[in-house]
Amino acid sequence: MRADESRTTFLATTKDVYDETSSALAEMALLSSSPGGAGSASLSGKALEYAAESFKVTEAGRARSLLDMLGEVNAQITEGVPADLLKRKQDNLDQQQAIAEQLTGISLAAEQKEKPSKLEADLDKLQTEFDEIENQIRAANPRYASLTAPQPQTLTDVQQKVLDEGTVLLEYSLGGDSSYLFAVTQTGVTLYKLPRRSDLDKLATDFRGQLIPPKLQRRIVGIDVAEEQRGLGLAQGPSENLAAFVGASNALYKAVLEPAAGLIGDKRLLIVADGALNYIPFEALVKTTDGADYASLSYLIKTNEVVYAPSASVVVAIRQGSSPTSGKKVLVVADPIFSANDPRLKAGTTTQVGDVRGLGLGLESAVSDVTGEAAPAGGLRLARLAGTRTEADEIAKIARTGGGQAEVWTDLNASEDNIRNRELTNYRVIHVATHGLLDAERPQFTGVVLSLVGNKTADGFLRTDEIFNLKIGAPLVMLSACETGLGKEKRGEGVIGLTRAFMYAGAPTVGVTLWSVADKSTADLMTDFYKRLLAPSPRPPASALREAQVAMISGKKYSAPFYWAPFVIVGEWK
């Protein structure tokens, strides 16, 4: 499923054109408007026309591939396409899959010692051929093209189809000379001129640096470089330097939100970020520098609910495509077995364990990319996350108390075979608590690690491209793993990551994390979140998460944003 990769590469090079066009139109809008203060204007008449055109160009360049894919999943049109083209497409995909399996270690037998670089070159060649086949299919069947490529929405469309009276869209467009913020309500549009991309990226990186302990900041290309913690990092708590955190947080608030503060009020914020703003939780921005400790700071989350989207058009595509299940079942996948030495395997189990599969060349190199260190000689060892079992049991208990049903897949059942082969369309929530692995260099090797023992057909590492092919009916997928929300920021694509994959698989709302999370505080936060989400009069996911986070802040023990702020909700908020 790497066919979207070259499309995003092409979009990255054309994004400059989108940026320049959008910036020029935004400047025209500001020049044509009646003065609304330096660098901002509430728009009408000719100025509104320019701004609407600028917004449309921004949306067109944003999350283009995701829109294409959301279109394809809701309309798998094959009639009218010549059979030989469909067969060539399938053969090509099969060859890509075979190479991907070698790279990720599923079928890495002794005689298959091809170098990863050679395998990746073969994969690139197949992908180019795949794109050519896709273009031929589109040419052969215009209906296929129209159904599989939804149009980006206009400003008026977004006002009518996405927003409600309690929600403001904040869409950022960062440029080389200056950046722009579109603040859109159901009834109006205000445009703000912001500092250039490099200045905002630095403010965002400084803020992220204060949120996350230095030893957890990864050397990841394109991003920045805790108790028992989910992910491959060293345990350490939040920053002890409150003043430095407040300074960095408030500086970013002043640059990206304060200009629109009057318009925002206490409304819900739908944020379509750009650049390094994709990697930060807006909820943890502080409006003032007042506050003697982490609990008493003026966080944005105390006044506003915040949700995120890859683009406003994607929200429309999700709403048109989703028919969420009305079921009461909750599925929790947690505490997989990562090692053949795991004591659970010796505890009188008669289960046929099968092979213990290594993580393979591709995944070993992905881990090295993430940690900045070579994998140890004996292969990678992932620590068991015992806290996820407690988390799973608590969530199941809450679901049953509220009159619902819960299935818990742990140990050998927390497997990739189960996720890929069992029916996933009738759950209300799917919650996955395990190690997440982010590879910014090779996004196709980003994924979640499930049981590495006992798989019959899979390797235990559920990669992004495999998630694309799942069929999920759950209105909500929660990923309680490390750094599941991040990915490679190809310009024009927002963050390519698991969020996008689960949306493509059919989940309109995805909860993800922006950095490695501490095990104990996460279990507490998730328990409180589900008590609100699955209550007799349930709260929507974004509201439930915000209430749980605010409660954690006032609980003092875990009031530092390091503990509560990594969790964000992407997609539908209703």
C-alpha positions, 0 to 999 in steps of 0.5 A, spaced: 500 500 500 505 504 498 502 507 492 500 513 496 508 515 497 509 517 490 503 522 490 505 525 496 512 526 494 509 529 488 505 534 492 511 536 496 514 539 490 508 542 488 506 544 495 510 551 494 506 553 488 500 552 493 503 556 498 505 561 494 498 562 490 495 561 497 499 567 500 498 571 494 491 571 495 491 572 502 495 578 502 490 581 496 484 579 501 488 583 507 489 589 502 482 589 500 479 589 507 477 595 511 483 595 516 481 590 522 488 592 525 495 590 523 495 584 519 488 581 521 481 583 518 474 580 518 472 579 511 466 581 506 466 583 499 472 583 495 476 581 500 472 575 502 472 573 495 480 573 495 480 569 502 475 564 500 480 563 494 486 562 498 482 558 503 480 553 497 487 553 495 490 551 502 485 546 502 486 543 495 494 542 497 492 539 504 491 532 506 490 531 498 492 523 498 488 522 504 482 525 501 483 520 495 484 514 499 477 516 503 474 516 496 477 510 494 474 506 501 467 509 500 467 507 493 471 501 490 469 501 483 471 496 479 466 495 473 468 498 467 475 497 468 479 492 463 480 486 467 487 486 465 489 492 468 485 490 474 490 483 474 496 487 473 494 492 479 493 486 483 500 482 481 504 489 482 501 489 489 502 482 491 509 483 489 510 489 493 507 485 499 512 480 498 518 485 498 515 488 504 514 482 508 522 480 507 523 487 509 519 487 516 521 480 517 515 475 516 518 471 511 526 472 512 529 465 511 536 464 511 536 464 503 533 471 502 539 475 505 537 481 500 540 487 502 534 492 505 537 497 500 536 493 494 529 490 496 527 498 497 529 499 490 525 494 488 519 496 492 520 503 489 520 501 482 514 497 483 511 503 486 512 507 480 509 501 475 503 501 480 502 509 479 502 508 472 497 502 472 492 507 476 493 512 471 491 508 466 485 505 470 483 512 471 483 514 464 479 508 462 474 509 467 472 517 468 467 515 473 472 511 477 476 517 477 470 522 479 468 517 485 475 516 487 477 523 488 473 527 492 473 535 491 476 539 496 471 543 500 470 551 499 469 556 504 462 556 504 461 548 504 466 548 510 461 553 514 455 549 512 457 542 512 463 542 518 462 547 523 456 548 528 455 555 532 459 552 538 465 551 533 471 555 530 475 552 525 483 555 525 486 553 519 494 555 519 498 556 512 505 557 514 509 560 508 517 562 507 515 570 508 509 570 512 504 565 515 496 566 515 491 563 520 484 562 517 479 563 523 472 561 520 465 560 524 458 558 521 457 566 519 464 569 518 471 569 516 477 573 519 484 572 516 490 573 520 497 574 518 502 571 522 510 570 523 514 566 517 514 558 517 521 558 520 519 562 526 513 559 528 517 552 527 522 554 532 517 556 537 513 550 536 520 546 537 522 550 543 515 548 546 515 541 545 522 541 548 519 544 554 513 539 554 518 532 554 524 530 558 530 531 554 532 524 554 525 522 551 526 527 545 528 523 540 533 524 534 528 523 529 529 526 522 523 532 521 521 532 528 525 533 535 530 529 537 517 517 565 515 511 569 515 505 565 513 508 559 510 506 552 516 506 547 523 506 546 526 511 551 529 512 558 524 513 564 524 520 566 519 525 569 517 532 566 521 538 566 522 541 573 523 548 570 516 551 570 518 558 568 521 555 562 515 551 560 511 557 561 515 562 557 515 557 551 508 555 552 506 563 552 510 565 547 507 560 542 500 562 544 501 569 543 504 567 536 498 563 533 492 563 538 492 570 541 490 574 535 484 570 534 482 570 542 476 575 541 473 570 536 475 564 539 472 565 546 470 558 549 468 555 543 470 548 541 477 549 536 477 545 530 485 545 528 488 544 521 495 545 523 501 546 518 509 545 519 511 543 526 504 545 529 502 538 527 507 536 533 504 540 539 498 539 543 494 546 543 491 544 549 497 545 553 498 552 551 498 557 556 494 564 555 498 568 561 504 567 565 501 567 571 501 560 576 505 558 581 505 550 579 503 546 573 496 545 576 494 553 576 496 555 569 491 558 564 491 552 559 487 553 553 484 546 555 481 549 561 476 554 557 476 550 550 475 543 547 480 542 542 480 537 536 484 536 530 483 534 523 488 533 517 484 538 513 477 541 513 475 537 507 477 530 510 471 532 516 466 532 510 469 526 507 468 522 513 461 524 515 459 522 508 462 516 508 461 513 515 455 509 518 458 508 525 455 502 528 450 502 534 453 497 538 455 497 545 461 492 544 468 495 546 474 491 544 481 492 548 487 489 545 493 490 550 499 487 554 501 482 548 507 477 549 514 480 546 519 474 548 519 467 548 522 468 555 515 471 557 513 467 564 506 467 561 508 462 556 510 457 562 505 458 566 501 451 565 499 454 558 498 448 553 497 453 547 501 452 541 506 457 541 508 457 534 515 461 532 517 467 535 519 471 530 524 476 530 523 483 528 526 483 521 531 487 517 526 493 516 524 493 523 530 493 526 533 499 522 526 503 524 528 502 531 535 504 530 532 510 526 528 512 532 533 511 538 539 513 534 543 507 536 544 500 533 539 494 535 543 490 540 547 484 537 541 479 540 536 482 537 531 488 539 527 486 546 521 490 548 519 491 555 512 488 557 507 493 559 504 490 565 500 497 566 496 496 559 493 490 562 490 494 568 488 499 563 484 493 559 481 490 565 478 497 568 476 499 561 472 492 560 469 493 567 467 500 566 463 498 559 460 492 563 458 497 569 454 501 564 450 495 561 455 494 555 459 488 553 467 488 552 472 483 549 479 483 552 484 480 547 491 480 551 497 475 551 497 471 545 490 473 543 493 480 542 495 478 536 496 481 529 492 475 526 486 476 530 486 484 528 487 482 521 482 476 521 477 477 526 470 481 524 472 488 527 465 492 524 461 491 530 464 495 536 463 501 538 470 503 541 477 499 539 482 501 544 489 498 543 494 499 548 501 497 547 508 499 544 507 504 538 513 505 533 514 511 529 519 511 523 520 518 520 524 516 515 520 510 512 513 511 514 511 504 511 514 501 518 510 505 523 506 501 526 503 498 533 507 492 536 502 486 538 504 479 540 511 477 537 509 470 539 504 465 536 502 468 530 501 463 524 501 468 518 503 475 521 509 478 524 506 481 530 508 488 527 501 491 525 504 496 520 501 503 517 500 499 510 496 493 513 492 498 517 489 501 511 486 494 509 482 493 515 475 494 515 473 498 522 466 500 523 468 503 530 466 510 531 472 511 535 479 508 535 484 509 541 491 508 540 494 508 547 501 507 545 507 511 544 507 517 539 502 514 535 500 521 532 506 523 529 509 521 522 513 524 517 510 531 515 511 530 507 509 538 505 501 538 503 500 531 507 500 534 514 502 528 518 502 521 515 501 516 520 497 511 524 491 516 524 490 517 517 491 509 516 485 508 521 481 513 518 482 510 511 480 503 515 473 506 517 474 510 523 471 517 523 475 519 530 482 517 532 485 518 539 492 518 538 499 520 542 504 525 541 510 523 545 512 517 549 507 516 555 508 514 562 504 507 564 501 509 570 498 516 569 496 513 562 492 508 565 489 513 570 487 518 564 484 512 560 480 510 566 477 516 567 476 518 560 472 511 559 468 512 565 465 519 561 465 516 554 461 510 557 456 513 562 449 512 562 448 519 558 455 518 555 459 524 553 462 525 546 470 522 545 473 530 545 468 532 551 470 526 555 477 526 554 477 534 555 474 533 562 478 527 564 484 531 562 482 537 566 480 533 572 488 530 572 490 537 572 486 539 578 488 532 581 496 535 582 499 529 582 500 528 574 498 536 573 504 537 568 502 537 561 507 531 560 502 526 563 495 529 560 497 533 554 500 527 549 493 525 548 489 528 542 482 527 538 483 527 531 477 527 526 469 527 528 467 530 534 460 529 535 
